[in-house]
Amino acid sequence: METLPTTTVTSSKSERRVRSSKYQSTSKPSVIMAFFSCVAWLYVAGRLWQDSENRVILNNMLKKNYDQKPKVLTVDDKLMVLGCKDLERKIVETEMELTLAKSQGYLKSGSSSGGKRLLAVIGVYTGFGSHLRRNSFRGSWMPQGDALKKLEERGVVIRFVIGRSPNRGDSLDRKIDEEDRARKDFLILENHEEAQEELPKKVKFFFSAAVQNWDAEFYIKVDDNIDLDLEGLIGLLESRRGQDASYIGCMKSGEVVTEEGGQWYEPEWWKFGDEKSYFRHAAGSLIILSKNLAQYININSGSLKTYAFDDTSIGSWMIGVQATYIDDNRLCCSSIRQDKVCSVA
């Protein structure tokens, strides 16, 4: 009976030891896990704090760069800038052309007429080997010297039209320059090469140069084998003064020559349809254009298509605009009419 309490005390102590050991064994992993959790939390918090600082720095840099970058141009702004640059370029080119024209005497008629619009600018085609023919014209229907100046005071300018030699500055160019200094009756097309294969392009350069150098009602291209009744032509033009978009000449059409080597052969004959017929156009001997049509050629000369002959080339350009076709038989130089204003020399 006396030994029972001892046994009870001993058993209770052993139970406390077991419980204590279990508690210690389960609390160690929890402490370790808590420690690592704290470390992980501190790491994540540090990264978040660092990222937020980086974002602040990046935002400040972006804002600074945005404030420093140029203003974004609208379409209207860009068009305005381009337009100003294009206008500046055209002004410079025009000033250079005016200086050249004045130095060559092309603008004297404008100053003598007091700014009044001329009636006509007549361009007579010529070549390097046509000196005798030019002198023949000067001795017949074409005035020279003081008479040429008086004609310009009446509002009519006449110039021989020629380009430059394929060998720039050679004896051919020098002879023309000498003759021009003596006669002052040339319109020299600096950008045109005077060669047979380049002849269809010459008409673009002539109308462009004429409209740039003189302000006139009409611009007239004349072949180098045509004699003019100058007074008759002036009367014809006076009767049509003020008629805009006028395309005047001896109108014709005809078959397109498709055989290579034949006279009047058109290399691009296939463009004229199955009938192989030319559209209506003024004969190349004498072609008259009003100012706005000559201006159209000047503005679009870089993109206008030329064919084998200048008269059909001009006719093709007139198809695309609101031109008034005027067929005047007095301009048919090879006809037998008594009142014609031109004839084959």
C-alpha positions in Angstrom: 0.0 0.0 0.0 2.9 2.4 0.8 4.6 1.9 -2.6 1.7 3.1 -4.8 2.3 6.9 -4.6 5.9 6.4 -5.6 4.8 4.6 -8.8 2.3 7.3 -9.6 4.8 10.1 -9.3 7.4 8.3 -11.3 4.9 7.6 -14.1 3.8 11.3 -14.3 7.4 12.5 -14.6 8.0 10.1 -17.4 4.9 11.4 -19.2 6.1 15.0 -18.9 9.5 14.1 -20.4 7.8 12.4 -23.4 5.6 15.4 -24.0 8.5 17.8 -23.6 10.6 15.9 -26.1 7.7 15.8 -28.6 7.1 19.6 -28.3 10.8 20.3 -28.8 10.9 18.0 -31.9 7.9 19.7 -33.5 8.9 23.3 -32.7 12.3 23.2 -34.4 10.9 22.8 -38.0 8.4 25.5 -37.3 11.1 27.9 -36.2 13.2 27.1 -39.2 10.2 27.7 -41.5 9.4 30.9 -39.9 12.9 32.1 -40.3 13.0 31.3 -44.0 9.6 32.9 -44.4 11.0 36.1 -42.9 14.0 36.0 -45.1 11.8 35.4 -48.2 9.5 38.3 -47.2 12.5 40.6 -46.7 13.9 39.6 -50.1 10.6 40.2 -51.9 10.0 43.5 -50.2 13.6 44.5 -51.1 13.0 43.7 -54.8 9.7 45.4 -54.9 11.3 48.5 -53.3 14.2 48.4 -55.8 11.8 47.9 -58.7 9.7 50.9 -57.6 12.8 53.0 -57.5 13.8 51.9 -61.0 10.4 52.7 -62.3 10.6 56.2 -60.8 14.0 56.8 -62.4 12.8 55.4 -65.7 9.7 57.6 -65.7 11.8 60.7 -64.9 14.1 59.8 -67.9 11.2 59.3 -70.2 9.6 62.5 -69.1 12.8 64.4 -69.7 13.3 62.9 -73.1 9.7 63.6 -74.1 10.1 67.2 -73.1 13.3 67.5 -75.2 12.1 65.7 -78.3 10.8 67.9 -81.2 7.1 68.5 -81.6 5.3 65.9 -83.8 4.4 67.6 -87.1 0.9 67.2 -88.5 0.2 66.6 -92.1 -0.6 70.2 -92.7 2.7 71.2 -91.0 4.7 68.9 -93.2 2.9 70.1 -96.4 3.7 73.7 -95.3 7.4 72.9 -94.8 7.6 71.1 -98.2 5.7 73.9 -99.9 8.0 76.5 -98.5 11.1 74.5 -99.6 9.6 74.0 -103.1 8.7 77.7 -103.4 12.2 78.7 -102.3 13.7 76.4 -104.9 11.4 77.8 -107.6 12.3 81.4 -106.6 16.0 80.7 -106.9 15.6 79.0 -110.2 13.4 81.8 -111.6 15.9 84.4 -110.4 18.7 82.5 -112.2 16.7 82.2 -115.4 15.8 85.9 -115.3 19.4 86.9 -114.8 20.4 84.7 -117.8 17.6 86.0 -119.9 18.5 89.6 -119.1 22.2 89.0 -119.9 21.2 87.6 -123.3 18.7 90.4 -124.1 15.6 88.3 -124.0 13.7 90.7 -121.6 14.4 94.0 -123.4 11.0 93.8 -125.1 9.3 93.5 -121.7 10.9 96.7 -120.4 10.2 98.6 -123.6 6.5 97.7 -123.5 6.2 99.0 -120.0 4.9 95.7 -118.6 2.1 95.3 -121.2 1.4 91.8 -122.3 2.9 91.0 -125.8 0.7 89.8 -128.6 3.0 86.9 -129.7 6.3 85.2 -129.4 7.3 83.6 -132.7 10.0 80.9 -132.5 11.6 80.0 -135.9 13.4 76.7 -135.8 17.0 76.7 -137.1 20.1 74.5 -137.0 23.8 74.9 -137.0 24.0 74.6 -140.8 21.3 77.0 -141.6 23.2 80.3 -141.5 22.3 81.1 -145.2 18.6 80.4 -144.6 18.6 82.7 -141.5 20.1 85.5 -143.5 17.5 84.9 -146.2 14.7 85.3 -143.6 16.4 88.4 -142.3 16.5 89.9 -145.7 12.8 89.1 -146.5 10.0 88.8 -144.0 11.9 89.0 -140.7 12.9 92.4 -139.5 16.4 93.0 -138.1 18.2 95.6 -136.0 16.1 98.7 -135.2 13.1 97.3 -137.1 13.1 94.2 -134.9 13.0 96.4 -131.8 10.1 98.4 -133.2 8.2 95.2 -133.9 8.8 94.2 -130.3 7.3 97.6 -129.2 4.2 96.6 -131.2 4.1 93.4 -129.1 5.6 90.8 -131.4 8.9 89.0 -130.6 10.7 86.9 -133.1 13.6 84.6 -132.3 15.5 81.9 -134.1 15.3 78.8 -131.8 18.3 76.5 -131.4 19.7 74.1 -128.8 23.3 73.3 -127.9 25.8 71.1 -129.7 26.2 67.5 -128.4 29.9 68.6 -127.8 29.2 71.6 -125.5 31.3 74.6 -126.2 32.6 73.5 -129.6 32.9 75.6 -132.7 29.2 75.1 -133.5 28.2 76.6 -130.2 30.7 79.4 -130.5 29.5 80.4 -134.0 25.9 80.6 -132.7 27.0 82.7 -129.7 28.9 85.1 -132.0 25.9 85.4 -134.4 23.6 86.1 -131.4 25.8 88.8 -130.0 25.8 90.5 -133.4 22.1 90.0 -134.3 20.4 89.5 -130.9 17.7 87.4 -132.5 18.3 84.0 -131.0 16.5 81.9 -128.3 19.2 79.4 -127.2 17.8 76.4 -125.5 20.6 75.6 -123.0 19.0 72.3 -121.9 18.3 70.9 -125.4 20.7 69.0 -127.5 20.4 70.0 -131.2 20.3 66.7 -132.9 17.9 65.1 -135.3 16.8 62.3 -132.9 16.1 65.0 -130.2 13.9 67.1 -132.5 10.6 66.0 -131.1 11.7 67.2 -127.6 12.7 70.6 -128.9 9.1 71.9 -128.9 8.8 71.3 -125.1 12.0 73.3 -124.5 10.9 76.1 -126.8 7.4 76.6 -125.3 8.8 76.3 -121.8 11.6 78.9 -122.4 9.3 81.2 -124.3 6.6 81.3 -121.6 9.3 81.8 -118.9 11.0 84.7 -120.7 8.0 86.6 -122.2 4.4 87.3 -121.2 2.4 87.0 -124.4 -1.1 86.2 -125.6 0.2 83.5 -128.1 3.3 81.4 -128.6 4.1 80.2 -132.1 6.4 77.5 -133.4 7.5 77.9 -137.1 9.6 75.4 -139.1 12.8 76.6 -140.7 11.5 76.2 -144.2 8.5 78.5 -143.8 8.1 82.1 -145.0 5.6 84.3 -143.1 3.3 87.0 -144.1 4.0 88.8 -140.9 1.3 91.5 -141.1 -1.2 88.9 -142.1 -0.3 86.7 -139.1 -0.4 89.7 -136.7 -3.9 90.5 -138.0 -5.0 86.9 -137.5 -3.7 86.9 -133.9 -5.3 90.3 -133.1 -8.7 88.9 -134.1 -8.3 86.1 -131.5 -6.7 88.1 -128.7 -8.2 87.1 -125.3 -9.2 83.6 -126.4 -7.8 81.3 -123.8 -7.0 77.6 -124.3 -6.6 78.2 -128.1 -4.9 75.5 -130.1 -4.6 77.0 -133.6 -3.3 75.6 -136.8 -3.9 73.7 -140.0 -5.6 70.7 -138.5 -5.1 67.3 -140.0 -5.0 63.6 -139.2 -3.7 60.6 -141.2 -2.4 57.1 -141.3 0.3 56.1 -138.8 3.3 54.7 -140.7 4.2 51.3 -139.2 7.0 50.2 -141.6 10.4 50.8 -140.1 12.6 52.8 -142.4 9.7 54.5 -144.2 9.2 58.3 -144.2 7.2 59.5 -141.2 7.8 56.1 -139.4 6.3 56.1 -135.9 8.1 53.6 -133.7 5.2 53.5 -131.2 2.6 53.0 -133.9 0.9 50.3 -131.8 -0.4 53.0 -129.4 -2.6 54.5 -132.0 -5.2 51.7 -132.1 -6.2 49.1 -134.6 -7.1 51.7 -137.3 -3.5 53.1 -137.1 -4.7 56.6 -137.5 -3.4 59.8 -135.9 -5.8 62.0 -133.8 -6.6 65.5 -134.9 -3.6 67.8 -134.6 -2.1 71.0 -136.0 0.4 70.5 -138.8 4.0 71.1 -137.6 4.8 73.9 -140.1 3.1 76.5 -137.9 1.5 75.8 -134.5 -0.1 78.5 -132.3 -0.8 78.1 -128.6 -2.4 80.5 -126.2 -0.5 81.4 -123.0 -2.3 79.0 -120.6 -1.6 76.0 -123.0 2.1 77.0 -123.2 2.2 77.3 -119.4 0.7 73.8 -119.2 3.6 72.5 -121.3 6.1 74.4 -119.2 4.8 73.0 -115.9 4.4 69.4 -117.1 7.3 69.2 -119.5 9.1 66.6 -117.4 6.3 64.1 -117.7 4.8 64.9 -121.2 5.3 62.0 -123.7 6.9 62.8 -127.0 6.4 60.7 -130.2 8.5 60.6 -133.4 7.2 64.1 -134.5 6.6 67.3 -132.6 3.2 68.0 -134.2 1.7 64.7 -133.1 3.3 65.1 -129.7 1.6 68.5 -129.1 -1.6 67.0 -130.4 -1.4 64.2 -127.8 -0.8 66.8 -125.0 -3.9 68.8 -126.1 -6.2 65.8 -125.9 -5.7 65.7 -122.1 -6.7 69.4 -121.5 -9.7 71.6 -122.2 -8.2 73.0 -125.4 -10.2 74.8 -128.1 -9.2 73.4 -131.5 -9.2 76.2 -134.2 -8.7 74.9 -137.7 -7.6 78.0 -139.8 -6.9 77.3 -143.4 -4.8 80.5 -143.6 -2.2 78.5 -141.6 -2.0 75.7 -144.2 1.4 76.7 -145.6 1.3 74.3 -148.6 -2.1 75.3 -149.8 -2.9 77.5 -152.8 -5.1 79.9 -150.9 -4.4 83.5 -151.7 -5.0 84.8 -148.1 -2.7 82.3 -146.4 -0.2 83.8 -143.9 2.6 81.3 -144.5 4.2 79.4 -147.4 6.9 76.8 -147.9 10.2 78.6 -148.7 
